[in-house]
Each structure stands twice: as structure tokens, then as C-alpha cells.
Amino acid sequence: MKQSLTAEWTETITKLVIEELNKAGLAPSGEPRKYVPVGVSARHVHVNREHLDILFGSGYELTKFKDISQPGQFAANEQVTLVGPKGRLEKVRILGPLRKDTQAEIAPSDARRLGVNPPVRQSGVHHGTQGITLIGPKGTVVIEQGCIVAERHIHMTPCDATAFGVQNGQKVQVKINGPRGGLMDEVMIRVRDDFALDMHIDTDDGNAFGLKTGDTLEIIK
């Protein structure tokens, strides 16, 4: 019992130290910043004005369930059903605000359940992607493209990018510690003034590595 408590306290203290070093722009060694918080993102959809009107009624506005990590973005109370050739996923949450194009972001395990084969893509890149059906309380929308598995990525500001020594569009590895630790490849760096530092992965990656939202991971260039 004492050993277990000691291990838990050590892990807690280590996380607190890393958080403070991150705020100072330093890694534990005093080198450029390396550690990022992770957000595990469940399946969700983004919708445009036209499709929201069809799904929920003309002039309908999304209502906020909670804010999410990126400034100005939120999880809405509104949910839809996704339907594919082999199955459906109910209660899939919409994220706001409205987008130019409707998009469904699902995990590979979701894709198998639906019977679709979406490519791994950056959000908003829809050419050559598969379509899917969305069902809301007022109507149904069939999109011809826009169903994707979201590319692993890290949001950061230009100041963050300088501190980490990376640049927009760069691919990095991320190291995960712990009993199910390992290396995660093909993680895209996305830099913009209005981003907040956060790494986004889907639930399949989170489950595979034993991760939860708020865990801290190490960037390896």
C-alpha cells in the first residue's frame, strides 16, 4: 500500500513539475519545450448552415453544452445519428460554431461499425473522401464527401512553435510513458495565432496507449 501511494504521489508531482516547466517554456533538462497536453476526441460532426436547417429546422441555432480546448469552439447539446452501409452511430455530438462544409470525424473502429472506409485527413480536407448520412430530429442530410479519420495533430501558437522548435506542417513523433506507452508517429504540427496548445487524438489511439484527456506527452522531433 505504501509503495502504491508513493508511486501515485511521484506521478502527481512529476506532472505538476512538467506543467510548470511548460509554462516557463522549458523541458526538465532546461532544453526547449517538449511536453504537450493531450485531448482525446470522441466521434463528432461539424455542420454548415444549410445542413443545420435541414437537420434541426430552419433558422435553428446550436446551443452550448461545454467549451472545448480551442478558443471559440464548443461541444453543442445537439446530436445526430450517423448512418453507413452496415450500421449506425447514435448520439453523435455536433461541435460549434458552424463550418463552411459539413464533416464527420470518426475513429477507425466507428468506420468498421458503419461499413465505411474513410481516409486519414486533416480537418477540412475533403477531396476524395467518402460520404455519409446524418439524421437529425427534423430531417436527413446525405453528404457526398466529408467522412474522415482525423489526422493526429498538435495545435499551437507561433510562440509555442518557437519554444518547441517546430513549424507548421511538420510531422513529429510523440512519446507516451506508462504501462501501455510507446511512440506515436505522423503527428502534424498546426500553428495559428488563435490556437491553444493541445494534441488531438481519437478514442482508438487513446485506448491503445491508455491515455485520457489532460495527460502530458513528449514531442520527439
Stockholm file with secondary structure:
# STOCKHOLM 1.0

chainA/1-221         MKQSLTAEWTETITKLVIEELNKAGLAPSGEPRKYVPVGVSARHVHVNREHLDILFGSGYELTKFKDISQPGQFAANEQVTLVGPKGRLEKVRILGPLRKDTQAEIAPSDARRLGVNPPVRQSGVHHGTQGITLIGPKGTVVIEQGCIVAERHIHMTPCDATAFGVQNGQKVQVKINGPRGGLMDEVMIRVRDDFALDMHIDTDDGNAFGLKTGDTLEIIK
#=GR chainA/1-221 SS CHHHHHHHHHHHHHHHHHHHHHHTTBCTTSSBCCEEEEEEECSEEECCHHHHHHHHCTTCCCCEEEECSSTTCEEEEEEEEEECSSCEEEEEEEEESCCSSCEEECCHHHHHHHTCCCCEECTTCCTTCEEEEEECSSCEEEEEEEEEEECCEEEECHHHHHHHTCCTTCEEEEEECSTTCEEEEEEEEEECTTCCSEEEEEHHHHHHHTCCTTCEEEEEC
#=GC SS_cons         CHHHHHHHHHHHHHHHHHHHHHHTTBCTTSSBCCEEEEEEECSEEECCHHHHHHHHCTTCCCCEEEECSSTTCEEEEEEEEEECSSCEEEEEEEEESCCSSCEEECCHHHHHHHTCCCCEECTTCCTTCEEEEEECSSCEEEEEEEEEEECCEEEECHHHHHHHTCCTTCEEEEEECSTTCEEEEEEEEEECTTCCSEEEEEHHHHHHHTCCTTCEEEEEC
//
